[in-house]
Amino acid sequence: MAVRTIEAKTLLAGHKTSDPWFGIKYTLNLYRGCQHHCIYCDSRSECYGIADFDGEVLVKANAVELLDRELRSKRVKGYVSTGAMNDPYMPVERRLGVTRRVLGVLAARRFPVHVMTKSDLVTRDLDLLAEIEAVCGGVTPGSVVSITITCADDALARKLEPAAPPPSARFAAIAELAHRGICAGVLLMPVLPFLEDDPENIRQIVTRAHEAGARHVIPAWGVTLRDRQREHFYAELDDRFPGLRDRYEESFGGAYSAHSPNAPALESLFTEL
């Protein structure tokens, strides 16, 4: 997968009020495109304007300097989040360290952070997450890390998220983060109908998250299905799960999203757990 640097004009996007799902005030993306190749990723959608999401990663070479300049002008402190459009800890981050340097800026400027990732590489930066916690923590955590885990089974995950670390490694990362006093949890989303919306899968994820010391689990009982995202997902279903595409088309047609038929039962089980 090609890696190319670009110069960003702006980095931070602000919210008038904190985002109700994740509590974030500002978002940033350090890369465009992603190396994890999850078959369902919404970021392939046309509305995001990423021409070659699976073939090229664009690195915002000036992200660190740009963030420092933009944070100096922010009068309102709030969570800065990364990981919405791509993974800040995809394999190239191991070599480039852009996310690590950005965490250093957030620590220096005393801004809390909410990192969203599928990678155990986040534990590399425990020192900086702990520093942010020390300077920003109080009634609410200064550092929050939410690790996406959509299925408990490593073998199934290899088909759905082929280049991401396995769920077992992600649970281990949560345990390490929690042991070091970082507020860690699980993003249980998307839950793919007919693949992951099994009660036993949900039970395993919540139970193992609890055992690892997770302080939150945030679920969404379905997946979006937009234009290029749907096309890619259905092509992958044909290759990896023959016949399942027909079931999706019969159940959801051209709908914007595929909400699990099991959602009420899953929500009830989740609430109980």
PyMOL commands that set and color helices and strands:
alter all, ss='L'
color gray80, all
select helices_A, chain A and resi 42-44+46-48+63-72+91-96+98-109+120-136+154-160+167-179+199-212+227-240+244-252+263-272
alter helices_A, ss='H'
color red, helices_A
select strands_A, chain A and resi 2-6+13-14+26-28+31-32+56-60+80-82+113-117+143-148+183-188+216-219+222-224+257-259
alter strands_A, ss='S'
color yellow, strands_A
deselect
rebuild
show_as cartoon
